[in-house]
Amino acid sequence: MDILVWGLVIASFAIAFVGLIYPIIPAVLFIYVGFIMYGIYYDFNSLTFSFWIIQVLLTLLLFVADYASNLFGVKKYGGSKAAIWGSTIGLLIGPFLIPFAGIILGPFIGAVVAELLIHRKPFKESVQVGVGSLLGFLGGAVMKGVLQAGMIIVFLVYVL
C-alpha cells in the first residue's frame, strides 16, 4: 500500500509540472493534493504548522512570479494592459485551437492581436510586444518550476 500511496503522491507532483506547460491544469493544486494524500494515508503530524506556512508563502510567491513575469515581458517590449489580457487569453485558449504549438503561439498571438486591435499599433511594434509576452511566459514557467520544486523539496524534508 505504501508504494501505491507514494506513487499517487509522485503522480500528483508530476501533474503539477505538466501544468507549467498547460496552464489550464491548476499546478499548485496538484502539489497540495499530494500533501493531503500523504497526510490522509500516513498522518498530518509531520506536516507541521511551519510546513504549511512555508508552503503558503511559496504558493503566494509562485502567483506573484507568474503575474510579474508576464507583466515584465509585455511592458519591457512596450505592451499595454490589453496585451497582457490578450496574452493571458491566448495562453488559455491557444492549446485548444492549435494543439501542441498553441502553448507557445497563444500568448504571442493574443498579445499581438490585442495591440493591433485595441491600441492600433503598427504590426512591427505589436510583434515585439508578442515576443515580450512569450519571453515573459517562458521566464515565468521556469520560475514557477523552481518554486514548485522548492515546495516538493520542503515536503520531502519534513516527511523523510
C-alpha positions as CSV (number, residue, x, y, z in Angstrom):
1,M,0.0,0.0,0.0
2,D,2.9,2.3,0.7
3,I,4.1,2.0,-2.9
4,L,0.6,2.9,-4.2
5,V,0.3,6.0,-1.9
6,W,3.8,7.2,-2.8
7,G,3.0,6.5,-6.5
8,L,-0.1,8.7,-6.2
9,V,1.8,11.5,-4.4
10,I,4.5,11.4,-7.1
11,A,1.9,11.4,-9.9
12,S,0.2,14.4,-8.4
13,F,3.5,16.2,-8.3
14,A,4.3,15.2,-11.9
15,I,0.9,16.6,-13.0
16,A,1.8,19.8,-11.3
17,F,4.9,20.1,-13.6
18,V,2.7,19.4,-16.6
19,G,0.7,22.4,-15.5
20,L,3.7,24.5,-16.3
21,I,3.3,23.7,-19.9
22,Y,-0.5,23.5,-19.9
23,P,-1.7,26.3,-17.7
24,I,-5.3,25.1,-17.8
25,I,-4.0,22.5,-15.2
26,P,-4.0,24.0,-11.7
27,A,-0.4,23.1,-11.0
28,V,-0.2,24.2,-7.4
29,L,-3.4,22.5,-6.5
30,F,-1.9,19.1,-7.5
31,I,1.0,19.7,-5.3
32,Y,-1.4,20.3,-2.4
33,V,-3.3,17.1,-3.4
34,G,0.0,15.2,-3.0
35,F,0.5,16.7,0.5
36,I,-3.1,15.8,1.5
37,M,-2.9,12.3,0.2
38,Y,0.3,11.8,2.2
39,G,-1.4,13.2,5.3
40,I,-4.5,11.1,4.9
41,Y,-2.6,7.8,4.5
42,Y,0.2,8.4,7.0
43,D,-0.6,11.3,9.2
44,F,-0.5,15.1,9.3
45,N,1.8,15.2,12.3
46,S,4.9,15.6,10.2
47,L,3.2,18.4,8.2
48,T,3.5,20.9,11.0
49,F,2.3,24.5,11.2
50,S,5.7,25.8,10.0
51,F,5.4,23.4,7.0
52,W,2.0,24.9,6.0
53,I,3.3,28.5,6.5
54,I,6.3,27.8,4.2
55,Q,4.0,26.2,1.6
56,V,1.5,29.1,1.6
57,L,4.4,31.6,1.3
58,L,5.9,29.7,-1.6
59,T,2.4,29.5,-3.2
60,L,2.0,33.2,-2.9
61,L,5.4,33.8,-4.4
62,L,4.5,31.4,-7.2
63,F,1.4,33.5,-8.1
64,V,3.4,36.8,-7.9
65,A,6.2,35.4,-10.1
66,D,3.7,34.2,-12.7
67,Y,1.9,37.6,-12.9
68,A,5.2,39.6,-12.6
69,S,7.0,37.7,-15.4
70,N,4.2,38.2,-17.9
71,L,3.8,41.9,-16.9
72,F,7.5,42.4,-17.1
73,G,7.8,40.7,-20.5
74,V,5.0,42.7,-22.0
75,K,5.9,46.0,-20.5
76,K,9.6,45.7,-21.4
77,Y,8.7,45.5,-25.0
78,G,6.2,48.4,-24.9
79,G,3.0,46.5,-24.4
80,S,-0.2,47.6,-22.7
81,K,-2.7,46.1,-20.3
82,A,-4.6,45.0,-23.4
83,A,-1.6,43.0,-24.5
84,I,-1.4,41.4,-21.0
85,W,-5.0,40.4,-21.3
86,G,-4.6,39.2,-24.9
87,S,-1.6,37.2,-23.8
88,T,-3.5,35.6,-21.0
89,I,-6.5,34.7,-23.1
90,G,-4.2,33.4,-25.8
91,L,-2.4,31.3,-23.2
92,L,-5.7,29.7,-22.1
93,I,-7.3,29.1,-25.5
94,G,-4.1,28.6,-27.6
95,P,-3.6,24.9,-26.7
96,F,-7.2,24.1,-27.7
97,L,-7.1,26.0,-31.0
98,I,-3.6,25.0,-32.1
99,P,-2.7,21.6,-30.5
100,F,1.0,21.3,-29.4
101,A,2.1,24.7,-30.7
102,G,-0.8,26.7,-29.0
103,I,1.0,26.9,-25.7
104,I,3.8,29.0,-27.4
105,L,1.8,30.7,-30.1
106,G,-1.3,31.5,-28.0
107,P,0.3,34.2,-25.8
108,F,2.2,35.6,-28.7
109,I,-0.8,35.9,-31.0
110,G,-3.0,37.1,-28.1
111,A,-0.7,40.0,-27.3
112,V,-0.1,40.9,-31.0
113,V,-3.9,40.9,-31.8
114,A,-4.6,43.0,-28.7
115,E,-2.1,45.6,-29.6
116,L,-3.2,45.7,-33.2
117,L,-6.9,46.0,-32.4
118,I,-7.1,47.9,-29.2
119,H,-4.2,50.3,-29.5
120,R,-3.8,50.3,-33.3
121,K,0.0,49.9,-33.0
122,P,2.0,49.1,-36.1
123,F,2.5,45.4,-36.9
124,K,6.2,45.5,-36.1
125,E,5.6,47.0,-32.6
126,S,2.8,44.6,-32.0
127,V,5.1,41.6,-32.9
128,Q,7.7,43.0,-30.5
129,V,5.1,43.0,-27.7
130,G,4.2,39.5,-28.6
131,V,7.8,38.4,-28.3
132,G,7.9,40.1,-24.9
133,S,4.8,38.2,-23.9
134,L,6.3,34.9,-25.0
135,L,9.5,35.6,-23.1
136,G,7.6,36.5,-20.0
137,F,5.6,33.3,-20.2
138,L,8.7,31.2,-20.6
139,G,10.5,33.0,-17.8
140,G,7.5,32.6,-15.6
141,A,7.3,28.9,-16.4
142,V,11.0,28.5,-15.3
143,M,10.4,30.5,-12.1
144,K,7.3,28.5,-11.3
145,G,9.1,25.3,-11.9
146,V,11.8,26.2,-9.5
147,L,9.2,27.3,-6.9
148,Q,7.2,24.1,-7.3
149,A,10.4,22.0,-6.9
150,G,11.1,24.0,-3.8
151,M,7.7,23.2,-2.4
152,I,8.3,19.5,-3.1
153,I,11.8,19.6,-1.5
154,V,10.3,21.2,1.6
155,F,7.7,18.5,1.7
156,L,10.4,15.8,1.5
157,V,12.5,17.4,4.2
158,Y,9.5,17.4,6.6
159,V,8.3,13.8,5.8
160,L,11.6,11.9,5.4
